[in-house]
């Protein structure tokens, strides 16, 4: 039992390191493939209609290209697994029996060409959502289907994969905007609190500082975070202890989610996750806490939009109104210009922000809300 825990603990080291450093995804996939006796492995990601194998081990780059350009649209494994909830683990046989698979276009024109016949998948985010993905393991025709122990390995990792991917998405977005991660954390609409090896608060971003400063439900103390209600405090401490223990190499838990009640407003959602990258700040960080306030207005400031995307004042105004859900004709009436002018400004906004549709712009604005210049010190 000790050797199994040690093996999984080392695998988790690689997983949470990859969450903060994308260069480490391939080594993690290699290690996972070796432990499950897979012949290749990939991180298959879906974002706004685009399917990519973003990281891989022993996957032909030509296979990744063809899958992205066409075969994802006829991939029976992906299509049948698209509605599976995050945390699900499925074998290819459970999604599509091999006899049926061999009658499909994707098998005869694609899988057979690249030597793929068996698969094992862990859904980290539901693929039918705007952003979703799965860790995929593959074997060829000369190998048997994946055994039960390989499925159990993925099930053991499922909660950790979900937590690590949350970190990976946030860090990937933020690092694209800022060279300093501590500064970049302030770009998040959610509160972010970094905890040390003993659960103490190391640092927090602006959104988190605003929440704890209200002293309504969630509090900070010398020893760390606490919830005002005893039952919620116990649950929060348990999630923090488990996440810190995992980061310290003494546990296998993936943290957890806790609702923290406030006196009159909607409860806060607290997500606690291990983290294993000591480079994230000047101090050792063992866990990350995401604090979501459902009532918090997620709307970026004009100055931030100008700085990040080079928008003019008029373009900022249009972008913010689009982010609030207004149609071009409504915006024209609100600001006193023609619809053609609004559409011209929207076209310029799309070009500068790199999006193609109004829905993509709204998601981008929500991810870029509540900007600040520096991390606030721990109170």
N, C-alpha and C positions, 0 to 999 in steps of 0.2 A: 504493500500500500504506500509505503514511504517513497519508493522509487517512482510510482505512478504520479504521486503528488509533486515530486521534484521535477518530473518531466513536464507536467502541465504548467507548473510554476515558471519554468524556463520559457515555455511557449508563450505564456502571458507576458513575460518580460519583453519578448520580441513584438507581441501585438501592441502593447501600450507604447512602446518606443516608436513603432511605425505610425501610431496615431499622431504623433508630433513631428515625425520626420519621414516624409513619403519615400525617401530612398531606402527605407528599411522594410517596405512592404514585400518586396521580392524575396529577401531572406526569410521573412516570416512565412510566406507561402511555400517556400522550399522546405522549411522545417515541418510545416503542417502536412505537406504532401508526403514527406518521408515517414512521418509517424502513422499516416493512414494508408501507406503503400500506394499512393496515387502516382500516376506517371506524368501528370501535369496539373497545374493549378492556376486559377485566375481570379481576379477581383472584377466581376462584371457589374458595371455601373450604368444606371439610367438617370438622365438629367434632362428635363424639358424636351423629351422626345428623342434624345440622342443616346444610343447605346454604345458603350465602349468597354473594352477589356483594359482597364486603366493600369493594372499591375499584373504581372504573371511570372510563372516559372515553367520553363520548358514548353511554352506555347509559341508556335510559329507566328512571327509578326504578320505574315500574309493571311493567316487564319484570323487574327484579330481584325485586320483591315476588312476582309470580306464579311465577317460577322457584323461589323458596324455598318457597312454600306448596304447590305441586303439581307443576309441570312437571319439576323435577329427577328425580322418580320415574319419568318416562317419556322422559327425555332420552336418546336412543340414543347420542349422542356421549359423554355422561358415563358411561352404563352400560357401554359397550364399552371405554371407556378407563380404567375403575376399577381394573383389575388391572395396568395398565402401571407399570413401576418408575419411581422418581424419575429425572429426567434425560431421560425419553423426550420426543420431539417427533413429533407426528402431525398430519396434515391431516384435515379432516372427511371427505374423499373416501376416505381409507384406512380410516377407522372405519366409514363407511356410505356406499355409492355414492349419488349425488344422486337417481337414479331411485327407489331404495328409500326414501330419506329422505322423498320427497314423498308416500309412502303412509302416513306415520306421523301419529299424533295430535299429537306435539310440533311437527312441521313445520306442519301445516294449521291448528292452533288457536293456535300460539304464535309460531314462527319467522316465518312469513309475515306475521303481524300486525305484527311489529316489524322487518321488513325484513332478516332474517338468512338467508343461504343457504350461505355458505362459512365454515369455521372453521379455525384453526390453533392448536394447543395445546402448551404445554410443561408437563409434569408436574413439579411441584416436590417433592411428597410423594405417595406412592401413595394414591389416593383411597379405596381399599377399607380403609385403616387407620383407626383411631379419629380421627386428625387427618391430613388430606391436602388437597391443593389443586393448582390449575393456573392458569397465566397463559393467558388465552383471547383470541384475536384474531378479529374477525368482518368479513365483507364481505356486501353485499347481492346481489340477483339481477342487478343491472345491471353487476356487476363480475365478473371472471374468478376462478377458483380462485387460491389463494396460490401464488406462484411459488417456484422452488427457492431463490432468494436469500433469501427471507423465512424459509424453513425453516432455511437455514444460519445466519442471524442468531440464531434461537432456539437452535439447537444450540450455537453459540458461547457463548451466555449460560447454557446449562443448568446448568453447575456453579456459576456465580455465583448463579443464582436459588436453588439449593438451600442454599448457604451463607447468603445474605441472609435467606432465610425462616427458617432456624434462629435467626438473630439476632432477627428480627422477632417470632417466637413467644415467645422468652425475654423480650425487652424488653417486649412487650405485657403479658405476665403480671406481670412485676415492677413495671412502672410503675403497675399497678392497685393494688399493695400499698404502694408507697413513693414519696414525692416525690423522694427522692434516689437516683439510679441506683447510686452507689457502695455505698450501704447496701443497696439492693435486690439487688445481685449476690450478697450473702450468703444470699439465699433459695434459690439454686440448689443442688441436690444435687451437680451436677458442679462441678469446679474451673474457675475462670475466671481467665485471666491476660491482662492488657492489655499490649501491646508498643508501644514507640515507633517513630519513623521510622527508627531504626537497628537495630531488633530488640531493643532493651533492654527489660527488665521495668519497666513503669511502676507497675503495681499488681496485686494478686491478691486473690481472695476467700478466705474462711476454709477452704473445702474444698481449694482449690489449695495454700494455705499448709501444710495438714496433710500433703498428699502430698509436696511438695518437702522438707519438714522431715525426712522419713524418710530422705532421701538414698539411695533405693533405685530406681535406674533413671532417674528424671528429676531433674535438678539445675538450680539457678540460679547464674549467674555474673555478673560485672560487665557482660559483653557480651550476656547474654541467657540463653536456655534451652539445655540440652544433655542428650543422652541418654548413658548410661554406655557403651553398646556403639557402637564406631566406625561401623558400617554404619547403625545407627538414628540416630546423631547426624547423619550426612550427609543422610539422608532428611528429618529434622526441620529442619535448617538450610535445605535446599532449599525446603521448604514455607513456612517463615517468610520467606525471601528473596522468593519469588514473591508471597506475600500482601502484604508491605510494598511491593514494587515496584508492584503493582496499586494500592494505596492512594495511592502517591506519583504516580500517573498515568503510570508508565513501563512497565507490563506489563498483560497481560490474563488472567493465571492466577487461579484461584479458591482457591489454597491447597491443602490436601490433608489426608489422614488418615494417621497413623503409629502403629504399635504399638510401645510402648516396654517392653522386657522388664524384669522385676524378678528378683532373685536366686532367690526361692523361690515367689513368688505369681504370680497371673494377670497378664499384661501390661496396662499402662495403654493406653487408647485416647486419642490426641491428635488433635484436629481443629483445624486452623489456617485462619482465614478473614480476608480483608481487612475493614477497617472505615473508614468515611469520615465520621465525625461528630466534629469536634474538641471539641464541647460535652460529650462523655461524661465527661471529667474535666478538671481544671485544666491537664493536660498533653496534648500532641498524642498521639493514639493512632492507630496505623497498622494494627494487626492484633489479633485476639482469638483466644485459644487456649482450647478447651474440653478439660478433662482428666476422663476418666471412669474410675473405679476400679470394676470389676465386683464387687469384694468389699465395697465400702462400703455399710453399712446405711443405707437411705434412709427414715428415720422421724423426723417432726418432734417437737420437744419440746413438753411440755404447756404451758409458759409461752407459747410462740409461738402455739399454738392459741388459748389464752385471749385473747391480745392481738389476734390477727388477726380472730377470728370471734366473740369474746365467749362461748365455751363455758364451762360450769360444770365443776368438777373431774370430776364423774361423766360428763358428756358427753365430756370429753377422753379419759377412760379407754375409753369405748365406741368413740370415733372411732379411737383408736390400735389397738384390737383388731380393728376392722373393716379398718383399713389393713393389718394382718398377715394378713388373709384368713379370719378366723374368722366363722362363721355366728352369727345371733342366739342360737340354743339353746346353742351352745358358749360364747358370751360369758356367758350367764346362769349356766351351770354354773361358769365360772371365777371370777366375781365374787360369786356367791351371791345373785342376785336372780331375779325371775321373768322369763320370756321377754317378757311384756307390758311389763314395766318397761324392758327393753332396747329393745324396738321403739318405745316411747314416746320414749326418749332418742335413738334413731336418727332418729326423725321430727323431733325438735328440732334435731339436728345438721344434717340435710338442709336444714331451713329456714334455719338461720343461715349455712350455707356456700353455699347457692344451688344445690345439686345435687338430683337426683331419684332416683338409684339408687346401690346400693352400689358398683358398678364406677366410677361417676363420682367417688365420694368417695375411693376408693383412688387414682385418678389425681391428684386434687387434693392428697391428702396427700403423694404422691411428689414433686409439683412444689414443695411447700412445706417440704421437709425441710432439716435442718441450718441453722437460722436463726441469725443473729448480728446484733450491733448496728452494727458499723462494719467497714470494710475494714481488714485488717491491713497494716502498712507492709511494703514490700519488704525481705526479709532481706538 
